[in-house]
Amino acid sequence: MHIPFNKPFIPWYSFRYLIGGALSGTIAGNGQYTKKCHAFFEKRFGFAKVLMTTSCSDALEMAAVLCRIEPGDEVIMPSFTFMSTANAFLLRGAKIVFADTLPDVPNIDPVEIERLITPKTKAIVVVHYSGLACDMDRIMDIAKRQGLLVVEDAAHAIDSYHNGKPLGSIGHLGTFSFHETKNIISGEGGLLIVNEKQFEKRAEIIWEKGTNRAAFYRGEIDKYGWVDIGSSYLPSDAVASFLYTQIIRFDKIQNRRKKVWWNYYELFQPLEQENLLKRPVVPDYATVNGNIFYIIVKSGETRDNLIEFLKKCGISALFHYLPLHSSPYFTDKHDGRVLPNTDRFSDCIVRLPFYNSLKKKQAKYIVSRIEEFFQALR
Ligand SMILES: *Cc1c(COP(=O)(O)O)cnc(C)c1O
């Protein structure tokens, strides 16, 4: 049996709207499918304003521009994340200050955030790892008291909630990813969520290369021109048409993925009881959105051996993440603080195969191989 880590859901009909869109004569950005996708996200999650982007990395770059990050501004974010979270702000000249995670959940620790704030701090970026919400009440409270902006990197977190509020809608700005490893996909793709009226107009301008073309097309102004900085952050309507085929099956996809997650969760109960590994902790304010499933083993050595063992059984498992504060690019820029929880999660997390079509039988096979691995250790 060979079980890959990911199997993107790309049914044949993914191309149906793409063909229809192309035959309609235009597939540039901000076309009919882009608008359909925008309408879906605004209606489904109650987002005030969204803009599809070519990637979540680009949506994060837009967020950094919107926050008016300038050289020397400090931005606090977790080290336990994807480099795009940091790149977006580094590109604006920010100084990145990496915070440690909570001890039991690989999400940023609010106490750490508070400790790291200086007069130069401008923004906090949170990452809802594996779709499990950060402690947003405490984080928004800190931001409010200190007058800071909050950006939610919700790349993993579509259709997940914090005390009933959709992730992406709580900070000033939020971002989703539609990369093929995420819940709904367009190959590459992303979304910027604008939760503050003050950012709405400028977001559209940055999105369209610094022009007010979007307002022009709506007939709000009679000519358009270059009014601000920006880039080409909007995707082709072909990308949007592909995403649209996923969107109209959104509940189906999500039900399936949540089932896969909870099935793993149950299957690992005995191994957790035997104290051989830990399952993800779901805080009482958080929900599960079926993004990825991971287990936490006791050491980096066990992690390496387990991944190697599973590989021999035809199962692709992966670790996550190499901490950004000790990565080759950043080591000499980091202030030397030790981030013990981040390092421990980085050493001990094992991500298991996760995709819509993963069968119960396959999950059972994976868990029984892991049982076998631990039995051999005894
Ligand atoms: C996937 C991911 C991104 C980047 O998404 P892209 O759409 O590939 O640019 C950013 N942040 C996190 C936490 C991610 O997992």
Ligand as a Chemical Component Dictionary entry (heavy atoms), coordinates in Angstrom:
data_LIG
# 
_chem_comp.id                   LIG 
_chem_comp.type                 NON-POLYMER 
_chem_comp.pdbx_formal_charge   0 
_chem_comp.three_letter_code    LIG 
# 
loop_
_chem_comp_atom.comp_id 
_chem_comp_atom.atom_id 
_chem_comp_atom.alt_atom_id 
_chem_comp_atom.type_symbol 
_chem_comp_atom.charge 
_chem_comp_atom.model_Cartn_x 
_chem_comp_atom.model_Cartn_y 
_chem_comp_atom.model_Cartn_z 
_chem_comp_atom.pdbx_ordinal 
LIG C1 C1 C 0 0.457  27.797 3.109  1  
LIG C2 C2 C 0 0.774  28.897 4.018  2  
LIG C3 C3 C 0 1.059  30.200 3.601  3  
LIG C4 C4 C 0 1.276  30.558 2.167  4  
LIG O1 O1 O 0 0.271  30.245 1.336  5  
LIG P1 P1 P 0 0.471  30.376 -0.237 6  
LIG O2 O2 O 0 -0.927 30.455 -0.738 7  
LIG O3 O3 O 0 1.190  29.145 -0.667 8  
LIG O4 O4 O 0 1.244  31.610 -0.499 9  
LIG C5 C5 C 0 1.223  31.200 4.538  10 
LIG N1 N1 N 0 1.131  30.946 5.849  11 
LIG C6 C6 C 0 0.900  29.704 6.300  12 
LIG C7 C7 C 0 0.772  29.494 7.767  13 
LIG C8 C8 C 0 0.736  28.646 5.417  14 
LIG O5 O5 O 0 0.551  27.407 5.870  15 
# 
loop_
_chem_comp_bond.comp_id 
_chem_comp_bond.atom_id_1 
_chem_comp_bond.atom_id_2 
_chem_comp_bond.value_order 
_chem_comp_bond.pdbx_ordinal 
LIG C1 C2 SING 1  
LIG C2 C3 SING 2  
LIG C2 C8 DOUB 3  
LIG C3 C4 SING 4  
LIG C3 C5 DOUB 5  
LIG C4 O1 SING 6  
LIG O1 P1 SING 7  
LIG P1 O2 DOUB 8  
LIG P1 O3 SING 9  
LIG P1 O4 SING 10 
LIG C5 N1 SING 11 
LIG N1 C6 DOUB 12 
LIG C6 C7 SING 13 
LIG C6 C8 SING 14 
LIG C8 O5 SING 15 
# 
